[in-house]
Amino acid sequence: MNDTPGWASPGSAPSDGREPGASGPAGSDGRPGPEQSADRPRQSGDAPREPGVKWSKDQPPAAQWSAPTGTPGAGGPGQAPPPPGGPGGQAPWGGWGNGWGGPPPAAKPGVIPLRPLGVGELLDGAVSTMRTYWRTVLGISLTLAVLTEIAAVLLQGFVLGDADTEVLDDPSATLGELTDVMGDLLLSSAALYGITLIGTVAATALLTTVTSRAVLGRPVTTGEAWRDARPQVLKLFGLILLLGLIAVGIAAVGALPGILVSVSAGAEVGFGLTLLGLLAAAVFAAWLMVRLSLASPALMLEKQGIVRAMRRSARLVRGSWWRVFGIQLLAAIIAYVVAAIIVIPFTFLAAAFSGEGVTGFVNTTGGDIGWTFLILSGVGSVIGSMITFPITAGVTVLLYIDQRIRREALDLELARAAGVQDHGATGGS
């Protein structure tokens, strides 16, 4: 415990290079002086001496280091001296009780304590926000999930439903037919991604405001959340779109050398190089996306621009990349598992009510996606999104707040905003 502030290593044999028996002047801390030699008569409270071993004259009697018992400040043998300030006074290492307990609990005006958070506290804070302010949180999530899913179902029913995907399994299909089908699929996939992106942007914007208020213990209505988030929504949309373009650009740069080699030296050599380039690009893209993962709450809560929010996120994540990555990966896994538990039964139910039943759905590889299947599976997707939106958005916002507490003592500002008195005066932060 030598490295712990406020503590010392009591009663140990000399280890600082001085010979046993060396003496020093008596200090102000009550250590014995030269007149208290190692050859003094043994007293009843002294520790037994081993043959041939002498204690340094700078060491106090063994009884002085015993653990405190009885009433502090009694002054009897085997008891610790009273803390400065008398009974109930503040201990020199921050006033933690009588000097032997842990730190006092941090103030908790809302869903999290105002101190650096553990992984479980981050997840619990996101769930507590959803549970405490369920009307607002689930109302926002349900509305956005319904609107997003309706658009996705209509797109799949009218665009993807007309695509003849059986051509992909036909070995006699011409290149033109394959190109047309792949173009339709790419168009519908891009449209679905755009719809999902809009829903994600809106959910992130509104739920960021709700979570930030929940930290202070202040409820917020959907209308208040929208009024607060509205000035930043377009910037947030641009930020998420830019992050997506950056990821696609990194993948393209990674695959480009392999594609060029395929054209000049052959497909086999080019395929291996392309795969290697895509793998390296994926690693770099993952590293960069984690560095920029706190840009959304920085943009919303600090009213930053897009580029400044990205720089802000990079500064907050610097030195904590693995921690941020692990927490967000865990939150994503939890959200995926919860969504799968909800969506999979609805998918099989939808397949059972569709034309070919569950067996036909499992065995088929193309087309014939009916409206019954789309609607029933869409209901499952709505319920899953309604629950997972608050988890992922809440963990990201709380992780941003946690990083600022660790680096910038944001807990002091949050305590003042929440009306907490004397937060941090006794080590609460």
C-alpha positions in Angstrom: 0.0 0.0 0.0 3.0 2.3 -0.3 1.6 3.9 -3.4 -1.8 4.7 -2.0 -2.1 8.4 -1.0 -2.8 8.9 2.6 -1.4 5.5 3.7 1.9 4.3 4.9 3.4 0.8 5.4 3.5 0.4 9.2 5.7 -1.7 11.4 8.0 -3.2 8.7 11.7 -3.8 9.0 13.9 -1.2 7.3 14.0 -1.6 3.5 15.4 1.8 2.5 19.1 0.8 2.5 19.9 1.9 6.1 21.6 -0.6 8.4 19.7 -1.9 11.3 20.6 0.1 14.4 21.0 3.4 12.5 19.3 6.2 14.3 17.9 9.6 13.4 16.6 12.6 15.2 13.2 12.5 16.8 10.7 14.1 14.4 7.5 15.9 14.9 5.5 12.8 14.3 6.5 11.2 17.6 9.1 8.8 16.3 11.7 7.9 18.9 14.9 9.8 19.1 18.5 8.7 19.9 17.8 8.3 23.5 15.4 5.4 22.7 18.0 2.9 21.6 17.3 -0.6 20.4 19.0 -1.8 23.6 16.4 -0.4 26.0 14.7 -2.9 28.3 11.8 -4.8 26.8 8.4 -3.7 27.8 5.2 -5.7 28.1 3.8 -4.4 24.8 6.9 -5.0 22.7 7.1 -7.6 19.9 9.5 -10.5 20.6 12.9 -10.2 19.0 14.4 -12.9 16.9 18.0 -13.8 17.7 20.5 -11.6 15.8 17.8 -9.1 14.5 17.6 -5.6 15.8 14.9 -3.0 15.0 15.9 0.3 13.6 15.8 3.1 16.2 13.5 5.0 13.8 10.8 2.4 14.3 8.1 3.0 16.9 7.0 0.4 19.4 4.9 -2.3 17.8 1.8 -1.5 19.9 1.5 1.9 18.4 0.6 0.3 15.0 -2.2 -1.9 16.1 -5.6 -1.5 14.5 -7.9 1.0 16.2 -10.3 -0.5 18.8 -12.8 1.1 21.1 -13.6 4.7 21.0 -11.3 6.8 18.7 -9.4 9.3 20.7 -9.4 7.4 24.0 -5.7 7.4 23.9 -5.2 4.0 25.5 -2.7 1.4 24.4 -3.5 -0.3 21.1 -5.7 2.5 19.9 -5.2 4.9 17.0 -4.8 8.6 17.7 -7.9 10.7 17.1 -8.3 12.3 13.7 -7.6 16.0 13.4 -10.5 18.1 14.5 -11.6 15.9 17.3 -14.5 13.4 17.3 -16.4 13.7 14.1 -13.6 15.8 12.6 -12.4 15.4 9.0 -9.6 12.8 8.4 -6.6 14.0 6.6 -7.4 11.9 3.5 -10.8 13.4 2.7 -13.1 12.9 5.7 -14.2 9.3 4.9 -16.1 8.5 8.1 -13.5 7.9 10.9 -10.7 7.5 8.4 -11.1 3.7 8.0 -14.2 3.4 5.8 -14.7 3.8 2.1 -15.6 7.1 0.4 -19.1 8.4 0.9 -21.7 7.5 -1.8 -21.7 10.0 -4.7 -24.8 12.1 -5.2 -27.4 10.5 -7.5 -30.0 13.1 -8.5 -31.0 11.0 -11.5 -30.4 7.6 -13.1 -26.6 7.5 -12.4 -24.4 8.5 -9.5 -22.3 11.5 -10.3 -18.9 9.8 -10.4 -16.9 7.6 -12.8 -19.2 4.7 -13.8 -18.6 1.0 -14.2 -19.9 -1.1 -17.1 -22.9 -2.3 -15.1 -23.8 1.2 -14.0 -23.8 2.4 -17.7 -26.2 -0.4 -18.7 -28.3 0.1 -15.7 -28.5 3.8 -16.3 -29.8 3.2 -19.8 -32.4 0.7 -18.6 -33.4 3.0 -15.7 -34.0 5.8 -18.0 -36.3 3.7 -20.1 -38.1 2.4 -17.0 -38.4 5.7 -15.1 -39.4 7.8 -18.1 -41.1 5.0 -20.0 -43.9 7.2 -21.4 -41.6 9.5 -23.1 -38.9 7.0 -24.1 -41.2 4.3 -25.4 -43.4 6.8 -27.0 -40.5 8.2 -29.0 -39.1 4.8 -29.8 -42.5 3.3 -30.8 -43.4 6.3 -33.0 -40.1 6.2 -34.9 -40.1 2.4 -35.2 -43.6 2.4 -36.6 -42.9 5.1 -39.2 -39.6 3.5 -40.2 -41.1 0.0 -40.5 -44.1 1.2 -42.5 -41.7 2.9 -45.0 -39.5 -0.3 -45.1 -42.5 -2.6 -45.6 -43.9 -0.5 -48.5 -40.5 -0.3 -50.1 -40.0 -4.1 -49.9 -43.5 -4.8 -51.0 -43.5 -2.6 -54.1 -39.8 -2.6 -55.1 -38.2 -5.7 -53.7 -41.3 -7.8 -54.3 -41.2 -7.1 -58.1 -37.5 -8.1 -58.3 -37.1 -11.6 -59.9 -34.6 -12.9 -57.4 -34.9 -16.5 -58.8 -32.6 -15.3 -61.6 -29.8 -15.4 -59.2 -30.2 -19.2 -58.9 -30.6 -19.8 -62.6 -27.3 -20.9 -64.2 -28.6 -20.0 -67.6 -29.4 -16.4 -66.8 -27.7 -13.8 -69.0 -25.4 -11.1 -67.7 -28.0 -8.5 -68.5 -30.7 -10.2 -66.3 -28.2 -10.6 -63.4 -27.2 -7.0 -63.7 -30.9 -5.8 -63.6 -31.7 -7.9 -60.5 -28.5 -6.8 -58.7 -29.3 -3.2 -59.5 -32.8 -3.5 -58.1 -31.5 -5.2 -54.9 -28.8 -2.6 -54.4 -31.4 0.2 -54.9 -33.8 -1.3 -52.4 -31.0 -1.9 -50.0 -29.8 1.7 -50.2 -33.3 2.9 -49.8 -33.8 0.7 -46.7 -30.5 2.0 -45.3 -31.6 5.5 -45.8 -34.9 4.9 -44.1 -33.2 3.2 -41.2 -30.7 6.1 -41.0 -33.4 8.7 -40.7 -35.1 6.7 -37.9 -31.8 6.3 -36.1 -31.0 10.0 -36.4 -34.3 11.0 -35.0 -34.2 8.4 -32.2 -30.6 9.5 -31.3 -31.5 13.1 -31.3 -34.6 12.8 -29.1 -33.3 10.1 -26.7 -30.0 12.0 -26.2 -32.0 14.9 -24.8 -34.2 12.6 -22.6 -31.1 10.7 -21.2 -29.3 14.0 -20.4 -32.3 15.2 -18.5 -32.6 11.9 -16.7 -29.1 12.2 -15.4 -30.2 15.3 -13.5 -33.5 13.7 -12.4 -35.6 16.0 -14.5 -38.4 14.5 -16.6 -38.9 15.7 -20.2 -41.9 15.4 -22.5 -41.6 14.4 -26.2 -42.4 18.0 -27.2 -39.7 19.4 -25.0 -37.2 16.9 -26.3 -38.0 17.8 -29.9 -37.8 21.6 -29.3 -34.4 21.1 -27.7 -33.1 18.7 -30.4 -34.6 20.3 -33.5 -31.8 22.9 -34.2 -29.2 20.0 -34.3 -31.1 17.4 -36.2 -29.8 18.3 -39.6 -26.3 18.4 -38.3 -26.7 15.0 -36.7 -28.1 13.6 -40.0 -25.0 15.0 -41.8 -22.7 13.5 -39.1 -24.1 10.0 -39.4 -24.2 10.2 -43.2 -20.6 11.4 -43.2 -19.5 8.6 -40.9 -21.2 6.1 -43.3 -19.4 7.6 -46.3 -16.1 7.5 -44.4 -16.6 3.8 -43.7 -17.5 3.1 -47.4 -14.5 5.1 -48.6 -12.1 3.2 -46.3 -13.5 -0.1 -47.7 -13.1 1.1 -51.3 -9.5 2.2 -50.7 -8.7 -1.2 -49.1 -10.2 -3.2 -52.0 -8.8 -1.0 -54.8 -5.3 -2.6 -55.0 -6.8 -6.0 -55.3 -9.2 -4.9 -58.0 -6.4 -3.4 -60.0 -4.3 -6.5 -59.7 -7.3 -8.6 -60.8 -7.5 -6.6 -64.0 -3.8 -6.9 -64.8 -2.5 -10.1 -63.2 -5.5 -12.4 -62.9 -8.6 -13.0 -60.7 -6.9 -15.5 -58.3 -4.1 -13.2 -57.2 -6.4 -10.2 -57.2 -9.0 -12.0 -55.1 -6.5 -12.7 -52.3 -5.2 -9.2 -52.3 -8.7 -7.8 -52.3 -9.7 -9.9 -49.3 -6.5 -8.8 -47.4 -7.2 -5.2 -48.3 -10.8 -5.4 -47.1 -9.7 -7.0 -43.8 -7.1 -4.2 -43.2 -9.7 -1.6 -44.1 -12.3 -3.2 -41.7 -9.8 -3.1 -38.8 -8.9 0.6 -39.5 -12.6 1.5 -40.0 -13.5 -0.1 -36.7 -10.8 1.8 -34.9 -11.8 5.1 -36.4 -15.6 4.5 -35.8 -14.9 3.9 -32.1 -12.8 7.1 -31.9 -15.7 9.0 -33.4 -18.5 7.1 -31.6 -19.1 9.9 -29.1 -19.5 12.6 -31.7 -23.4 12.3 -31.7 -23.9 13.2 -28.0 -21.1 15.8 -28.3 -23.0 17.4 -31.2 -26.3 17.3 -29.5 -25.4 18.3 -25.9 -22.6 20.8 -26.6 -24.3 22.2 -29.7 -21.1 21.6 -31.8 -20.7 21.5 -35.5 -20.0 18.2 -37.3 -16.2 18.5 -37.6 -15.8 19.9 -34.1 -18.0 17.1 -32.7 -15.8 14.5 -34.4 -12.7 16.1 -32.9 -14.3 16.2 -29.5 -15.1 12.6 -29.7 -11.6 11.7 -30.7 -10.2 13.6 -27.7 -12.6 12.0 -25.2 -11.9 8.5 -26.5 -8.1 9.0 -26.6 -6.5 6.6 -24.1 -9.7 4.7 -23.5 -10.3 3.1 -26.9 -10.6 -0.5 -25.6 -12.9 0.5 -22.8 -15.2 2.4 -25.1 -15.1 -0.3 -27.7 -15.9 -3.1 -25.2 -18.8 -1.2 -23.6 -20.4 -0.3 -27.0 -19.8 -3.8 -28.3 -21.5 -5.3 -25.2 -24.5 -2.9 -25.6 -24.8 -3.8 -29.3 -24.7 -7.5 -28.4 -27.4 -7.1 -25.8 -29.6 -5.1 -28.1 -29.1 -7.7 -30.9 -30.0 -10.6 -28.6 -33.1 -8.7 -27.3 -34.2 -7.9 -30.8 -33.6 -11.5 -32.0 -35.6 -12.9 -29.1 -38.5 -10.7 -30.2 -38.1 -10.8 -34.0 -37.5 -14.5 -34.6 -40.9 -15.7 -33.2 -42.7 -13.1 -35.4 -40.7 -14.2 -38.4 -41.7 -17.8 -38.0 -45.3 -16.7 -37.3 -45.3 -14.7 -40.5 -43.9 -17.6 -42.4 -46.6 -19.9 -41.0 -49.3 -17.6 -42.3 -47.7 -17.0 -45.6 -48.4 -19.1 -48.7 -45.8 -21.9 -48.4 -45.6 -22.1 -44.6 -42.5 -22.4 -42.4 -41.0 -25.3 -44.5 -41.3 -23.4 -47.7 -39.9 -20.3 -46.1 -36.9 -22.2 -44.7 -36.2 -24.0 -48.0 -36.7 -21.1 -50.4 -33.9 -18.9 -51.5 -35.6 -16.3 -53.5 -38.5 -13.9 -54.1 -42.2 -14.6 -53.2 -42.2 -12.3 -50.1 -45.9 -11.7 -49.6 -47.7 -8.9 -47.8 -48.7 -11.1 -44.9 -45.1 -12.0 -44.2 -43.9 -8.4 -44.5 -46.6 -7.1 -42.1 -46.3 -9.7 -39.4 -42.4 -9.7 -39.4 -42.7 -5.9 -39.4 -44.7 -6.0 -36.2 -41.8 -7.9 -34.6 -39.3 -5.4 -35.9 -41.3 -2.5 -34.4 -41.4 -4.1 -31.0 -37.7 -4.9 -31.1 -36.7 -1.4 -32.3 -38.9 0.1 -29.6 -36.8 -1.6 -26.9 -33.3 -1.5 -28.5 -33.3 2.1 -29.6 -33.3 3.4 -25.9 -30.6 0.9 -24.9 -28.1 1.8 -27.6 -28.7 5.5 -27.5 -28.7 5.6 -23.7 -25.4 3.8 -23.4 -23.8 6.1 -25.9 -24.9 9.2 -24.1 -24.0 7.9 -20.6 -20.6 6.8 -21.9 -20.0 10.3 -23.2 -21.0 11.7 -19.8 -18.8 9.2 -18.1 -15.7 10.1 -20.2 -16.3 13.8 -19.4 -16.6 13.0 -15.7 -13.3 11.2 -15.8 -11.4 13.8 -17.8 -13.1 17.1 -17.0 -14.9 16.6 -13.7 -18.3 17.1 -15.4 -19.9 15.7 -12.2 -19.3 19.0 -10.5 -21.2 20.9 -13.1 -24.0 18.3 -13.2 -24.3 18.5 -9.4 -24.7 22.2 -9.6 -27.2 21.9 -12.3 -29.2 19.4 -10.3 -29.0 21.5 -7.1 -26.8 19.1 -5.1 -25.0 21.0 -2.4 -21.3 20.4 -1.5 -20.7 17.7 -4.1 -17.0 16.9 -4.3 -16.1 18.7 -1.1 -15.5 15.3 0.7 -14.2 13.3 -2.2 -17.6 12.5 -3.7 -16.4 13.1 -7.2 
